[in-house]
Amino acid sequence: MTGTNNFSVSRYAPDRGAWGRLTARDSMVRRLDWPLLFSAVALSFIGSLLVWSATRNRTELTQGDPYAFLFRHVLNTGIGFALMVGTIWLGHRTLRGAVPVLYGISVVLVLLVLTPLGATINGAHAWIVIGGGFSLQPSEFVKITIILGMAMLLAAKVDAGDQLHPDHRTVAKSLGLAVLPMAIVMLMPDLGSVMVMVVIVLGVLLASGASNRWIFGLIGAGVIGAVAVAALGVLDQYQINRFAAFANPELDPAGAGYNTNQARIAIGSGGLYGAGLFNGHQTTGQFVPEQQTDFIFTVAGEELGFVGGATIIALLGIVLWRACRIARGTTELYGTIVAAGIIAWFAFQSFENIGMTLGIMPVAGLPLPFVSYGGSSMFAVWVAIGLLQSIRVQRPLAA
């Protein structure tokens, strides 16, 4: 009995019919992580309602069509879901061989942002305008290529049985691979994306079994780098103002601190059950800027209340829990590292997004995974779900 993957069955096995093949213990459908998939779908569904509520009255954005952002969000989710299916079909092991090509494409795309093709949206020069109302944020895809690239290098000798842990030379190569696109993104400057990438790198190294000296060294280098960035004036003034407003919310309540103050008012007014969908005064009054993207959680807090906000956090928790199960269940280091990088990405970005609406984190312009409006971010998180599902379905069956 032979096969090319874990799902193959013998040609001599009896035909169980279409339903039997779908529900068999070794079928791909049975081996998918359904709690992970359902939680991601539920988050996207909730996000569609929140985006609709946040934009239906904003005629300056919708050009009079109250369903414009709802349609685009659903379309982005559908494309993202298709990308997930394609990722599962290809498999994370196949993508391992395509990492050099994917990495090269991602670096070229972030470089294009620094050319006249790049565009500034909401104060961040991090986009490439495609046309027809669509734009691309390449830094979202860099997160994926950093995870795949570092995993490929760090796991190569370990999965081959030549080493128990990555050696110092291998770790240095993997860091070099990550630093190049991070430096380009920093030049935009897109500080929020760089923060996520730094956390991804730390999560990947921890999962790889690299020496703790690298971890502590990177943390120290990060502190020094943050001080240097502030001292050398790399950040734009609006980014500096955001950190100043975080340290002192009353410093500029009508300027840099306006978003955070309005976000707190919106969430605080929701109470336990909220004002009801489409009934939030802060939302309908358009007091919170960028409410469909960075501050989408304020819509949930105001209109769905504590219960709605807690539901979103619980669903994100399920996604992270299932991702941890997948990381622990795989028998190859490559799969473990990929899953760990995704966990670090989702966990930090979710905490940062929700935290900045509550005033416990600085405003960094990061979307809430699966919930916020945005094509590039939606595509990237669904590809990540596809990678997690691929790791899950391609692991050996228990005896």
N, C-alpha and C positions, 0 to 999 in steps of 0.2 A: 504494500500500500504506500503510494508516494504522493507528494504534493509540493507545490511551490510556496505555500504559506500555511498559516494556522487554520484557514477556513476550508481547505480542500478536503474532499471526501473521495473515497475510492470509487472508481468507475464501476466496480462490481457490487457496490452497495445498492440495496433496493431503492427504487424511486419512491420517495415519500410524498411527492406532490409539491406544488408551490407553497402551500401553507406549512407543510412539514419541513421544507427546506428553510423557510423563514424563521420558524420557531425552534429548530433543532438547537441543541446545546452548543454546537460549534458554529452556528450561523453568526454573521456579522451583526444582524439586527439584535439578537439575544445578548451579544457581548458588548453592545453600546452601553455607556453609563447614562441611563435614562434620567435619574435625578439631576445630573449635571445638565443634560439637554433641556429638561422641562424648566429648570430654574432660569437658565439663560433665555429661553423663549418667554417665560413669564416676565422677566425684567424688561425685555424688549417691548412686550405688550403694554406693560405699565408705562414705559417710557413714551410710547406712542400717544397715550392719553394725556400725559403730562406735557409733551411737546405741543400737542393740539391746543390744550388749555392755555399754554404760555404764548402762543402765536396767533390764535384765531382773531384777536382784536387788533393786532399790530399791522395796520394797513400799509405802513411804510416798508414793512418787510414782505408782506404777502401780496402786494399790489391788488388788494381787494378780494383775494381768494382765501377765505378762512381755512380751507382744507389744504393749502399749498404745502405747508411744512409737514402736516400729517401724511400726505401722500408721499413726499420725499423720504420721510423717516421710515415708512413701511417699505418703500422701494429699497432703501439702503439696507434694511433688515433682511429683505428677501435676497438681495445680492450677497450679503454677508452669509446667509444660510447656505446659499449655493456654493460659496467659497469654502465653507466648512465641509460640505459633502465632497467637493473636489479634493480637499486636503486629506480627508479620510480615505478616499479612493486611491490617491497617489501613495499615501502612507508617509509617516515621518522618516522611515528608513530610506525611501526613495529621495525625499527632499534632502537627506543628509548628503547624497552625492551631488545635488544641485546647489549646495550652499555657496560655492565660489561664484556662480552666475548670479544668484539672488543677492549676494553681498555686493557684487559689483554694480548691479542695477540700483540698489538702494543708495549706494554712495553717490552715483551719478545723479540720482534724483535730488538728493539733499544739496548737491553742488549747484544744480540748476536753480534752486531757490535763491542763491546768491547772485544770479545773473539777472538781466532785465526780464526774464520770464517769471521771476518771483514776484509775489504780491503780498501786500500787508493787509491783514484782515483782523479787526478788533485789536489793533496795536501790535500784533505779532507778524513779523515778516517771515512767515513759515509756510507759505502756500505757493502752489503753481496753479494758475487759473487755466482750466481746460477749455472753457466756453460753454455756452448753453446753460449758464447758472451753476455749473459744477466746478469744483476746485479739488486739489489733491494736497494733502499734508504728508510729505514723505517721511517725516520723523516718526509717524505712527508705524510704518513698516520697518523702520530701522530697529525698533524694539524686537521684532520677530527675528530679523537677520542676526542681530547680536546674540540672541538666545541660541539659535541654530548653529551659528559659527563657533561660538565658544564651546558649545556642547560637542561639536564635531572634533575640535582640537583636544579638549580635555579628556574625552572618553576614548579616543582612538586606541591608545596603547593599553588602557585598562580593559576595554571590551575584548581586545585581542589576546588578553592573558599575559602580556609582557610586563605589566606593572600592577601594583595594588592601588596606587594613587598617582595623580599627575605629578610629574617632576617640575622643578622650578623653571626650566626652560620652556616647557609646554605652557605653564601658567603665564609666563611673560609673553609668549606668542599670542595667547588668547586675549590678554589685556590689550596688546597692541592692536588686535583686530577690533576691539570695542572702542578704543580711544579715538581712532580716526573719524568715524561718523559722529561720535559725541562732540568732538572738537568743532566739526563743521556746523552741527546744530547749535552749538554754543555761540558761534559767530552770527547767528541770525538776528538777535539771540532768542532762543526758546528755552528759557531756564527750566520751565516745568517739565518738558520732555527729558532734559538732561538729568533732572532729579530722579525721574523714573528709571532712566537707563543706569544710573549709578546703583540704585537699589537692585535692579536686575543683575548687574555684574556681581554684587555681593551675594545675592541669593544663589547664583550659578556656582560661584566659587565654594560656598558653604556646602552645596550639594555634591560637588565634585570630590570632596575630601582633600582639597588643597591645604597646604600648611597654614596654620593659624597666623603665622607671621605675615602672610599676604593679606589676610583679612584686616588685622590691626594696622598694617602698613597703609592699606588703602583708606581706612577710616581716617588715619592721621593725615594722609595726603589730601583727602577730601576737605578736611578742616582748613588746611593751609591753602588749598585751592580756592575755597570760599572767601577767605580773607583777601587773597590776591585779586580775585575777580572784583570784589568791592573796592579795593584800593586802586586798581588800574582803570576803573571806569568802564568795564566791559558791558555792564548792564545799562539798559536805557533808563531814562529818568522815571518813566511810569512804573518800571519794575522796582526801582528803589523806593518809590512812594508807596507801593503795595506793602513792602516789608516794614516801612515806617508806620503805616496805618495799622499793621498787625500788632506791632509793639505798643502803639498808643492809638486805639480806635477813635479817640476824641481829637486827635491831632488835626485832621482835615475832614470833618464829617460831611462836607458838601463836595469834597473832591475824591482823594484816594480812598478815604474810609466810607464813602457813600454806599458802595456795593455791599460791603460787609454789614453795615448798619441796617440797610433795608432788608437784607437776607435774614438777619436776626428778628426783625419785626415780623416778617412774613411767617417764619417758622414758629415764633412765639405766639402768634395770634391763632394758630391752628388748634391748640388745645389737644384733647385726647382723640377726637374723631374728625377734626377738621371742619372747614366751612362747607364742604361738599365740592365735588368736581365742577369746575367752571364758575365757582362762587367766591373765590378768594379775592378780597379787596386789593391786596398788594399786586396780585397777578393781573386782574382785570384792569386795574389802574395803571399798569405798566411802570411800577415804581422800581422794580428790580431789573437792572440791565442784564443782557445776555442770559435771560432766564431759561431759554430753551437749550442752552449748551452748558456753560460752566456752572450756572446756578439752578439747574433743573431740580435739585433736591428741595429748594425752597417752595416749589409748586406742590410737591408731595407733602411737605410739612404744613403748609397753610391749608390746602384743600382736602388732604386725607388725614391730617393730624398725626399724632404720635403713632397711632396704629399703622397708618400708611407708610410712614418713614421706617418704622421698625420692620415692616414686611419687606421693604426693599433691602434693608441691612441683613435680614434673615436669609433672603434669597442669595445675596452676595456671599453670605457665610456658607451656604450649601455649595455654591460653586467652588469656593476655596476648600471646603472639606472634601468634596469629591476629587478635586485636583490633588490634594494630599494623599488620598487613597490610591490614586493612579500612580503617583510618584513612588509610593512605597511598594506597590504591587508589581512593578516592572522588574525584570531580571537583568536589564542592561543599564549601564551607567548613562549612556547617551539619553535614553528615555527619561531617566530620573532627573538629569540635569535640565532637559527641556521643560519638563513639568514644573520643576522648582523655579525656573526663570519666569514662567507664566504665573505661578503663585505669587512670587515677589512683585511682579508687575501689577496684577489685579489688586492685591492687598494694599500696596502703597497708594496706587492711584485712587482707589475707592476711599481710603482713609483721608487722603489729601483733599479730594473733592468735597466729601461730606464735612470734613473738619473745617474747611475754609468758609462754608456757609454757616457754621456754628461759631466761628471766630476763634477756634483753637489751632488753626493752621493758617499760614499766609496765603493770600490769593495767588495761585500759580497758573491759572488758565488751563486746567486739566479737566477733561470730560469725565462723567461718571460712566463706567463701562456698561454697555448695553442699554443705558437709559438716556443719556444725553443725545441731542441731535448732532449729526456729523457723519458724513460718509466714510472718510478715511479711518476714523476711530472705530466705527461699526464694523468695517471690513476686517480690520486688524484683530479685534477681539473675537470675531467668529472664526477667523483662521486659527487663532490660538485654541479655541474650543475644538476645532478639527484636529489639531495636533494632539490634544489631550485624548480625544476619542481614538485616534490612531494608535497611540501608546497603549490604551486600554484593550482594543480589539486584537492587537498583534502580539500580546503577551501569551505565553504558553498556557494551555488549559491545565488545570489541576488534575492529577490522576484520579 
